Amino acid sequence: MPRPKGSQNKSKTNKMNFAAAMEAKLAEKAQLEQKITEALAEIDRLKAQLKANRTSLKSVEKSIAKLETQKAEADAQAILKAQKSKLNSAIQNLLDAGMSMDDIIHKLNG
């Protein structure tokens, strides 16, 4: 079978345009560097926001603890007031029943 004409006569030089390929890669590199810079700036912004949020959370937790303490104190005072009222009413009932104050004190002590 005969060879096709000119198959051996083709030049084997690479016709790639290195300057254009290099310029495209440099542009891609610059774009990636820009994206990295933007991402780092976003990370810094988010870190600052996180720090501010943690500070706010800490102050809210402190105020919650303070309110819980105040509520516990108010509950204790309410219980004490109720006990005092109950005791006063019991003493009044005993006085109304004809018991003397000395007898009431003796009964409370022992």
C-alpha positions as CSV (number, residue, x, y, z in Angstrom):
1,M,0.0,0.0,0.0
2,P,1.4,3.4,-0.9
3,R,2.1,6.1,1.6
4,P,0.0,9.2,1.5
5,K,1.8,12.2,0.0
6,G,3.5,14.5,2.4
7,S,3.2,12.5,5.5
8,Q,7.0,12.5,6.0
9,N,7.4,16.2,5.1
10,K,5.5,17.8,8.0
11,S,7.6,19.8,10.4
12,K,7.6,18.7,14.0
13,T,7.8,22.1,15.6
14,N,5.5,22.9,18.5
15,K,3.2,25.8,17.5
16,M,2.1,26.6,21.0
17,N,2.1,30.3,22.0
18,F,4.0,30.3,25.3
19,A,3.6,34.0,25.9
20,A,-0.2,33.8,25.7
21,A,-0.3,30.7,27.9
22,M,2.0,32.3,30.5
23,E,-0.1,35.5,30.5
24,A,-3.3,33.5,31.0
25,K,-1.7,31.6,34.0
26,L,-0.4,34.9,35.5
27,A,-3.9,36.3,35.2
28,E,-5.3,33.2,36.9
29,K,-2.7,33.4,39.6
30,A,-3.6,37.1,40.3
31,Q,-7.3,36.2,40.5
32,L,-6.6,33.4,43.0
33,E,-4.5,35.6,45.1
34,Q,-7.3,38.2,45.1
35,K,-9.8,35.5,46.3
36,I,-7.4,34.4,49.0
37,T,-7.0,38.0,50.2
38,E,-10.8,38.5,50.3
39,A,-11.3,35.2,52.2
40,L,-8.7,36.2,54.8
41,A,-10.4,39.6,55.2
42,E,-13.7,37.8,55.7
43,I,-12.2,35.5,58.2
44,D,-10.8,38.4,60.2
45,R,-14.2,40.1,60.1
46,L,-15.9,37.0,61.3
47,K,-13.3,36.6,64.1
48,A,-14.0,40.1,65.3
49,Q,-17.7,39.4,65.2
50,L,-17.3,36.1,67.1
51,K,-15.3,38.0,69.8
52,A,-18.0,40.6,70.2
53,N,-20.7,37.9,70.3
54,R,-18.8,36.0,73.0
55,T,-18.4,39.2,75.1
56,S,-22.1,39.9,74.8
57,L,-22.9,36.3,75.7
58,K,-20.7,36.5,78.8
59,S,-22.4,39.7,80.0
60,V,-25.9,38.2,79.4
61,E,-24.9,35.1,81.4
62,K,-23.7,37.3,84.3
63,S,-27.0,39.2,84.3
64,I,-28.9,35.9,84.2
65,A,-27.0,34.6,87.2
66,K,-27.6,37.9,89.0
67,L,-31.3,37.7,88.3
68,E,-31.4,34.1,89.5
69,T,-29.8,35.1,92.8
70,Q,-32.2,37.9,93.2
71,K,-35.1,35.6,92.5
72,A,-33.8,33.0,95.1
73,E,-33.5,35.8,97.7
74,A,-37.0,37.0,97.0
75,D,-38.4,33.5,97.2
76,A,-36.7,33.0,100.5
77,Q,-38.1,36.2,101.8
78,A,-41.6,35.3,100.7
79,I,-41.3,31.9,102.4
80,L,-40.0,33.6,105.6
81,K,-42.8,36.2,105.5
82,A,-45.4,33.4,105.0
83,Q,-43.9,31.4,108.0
84,K,-44.0,34.6,110.1
85,S,-47.6,35.3,109.2
86,K,-48.5,31.7,110.0
87,L,-46.8,31.9,113.3
88,N,-48.4,35.2,114.2
89,S,-51.8,33.8,113.3
90,A,-51.1,30.7,115.4
91,I,-50.1,32.9,118.4
92,Q,-53.1,35.0,118.0
93,N,-55.3,31.9,117.9
94,L,-53.7,30.7,121.1
95,L,-54.1,34.1,122.8
96,D,-57.8,34.1,121.7
97,A,-58.2,30.7,123.2
98,G,-57.2,32.1,126.6
99,M,-53.6,31.0,126.8
100,S,-51.1,33.4,128.4
101,M,-48.0,34.8,126.7
102,D,-45.8,32.9,129.1
103,D,-47.5,29.6,128.3
104,I,-47.2,30.3,124.5
105,I,-43.4,31.0,124.9
106,H,-42.9,27.9,127.0
107,K,-44.8,25.9,124.3
108,L,-42.6,27.4,121.5
109,N,-39.4,26.7,123.3
110,G,-39.9,23.1,124.1
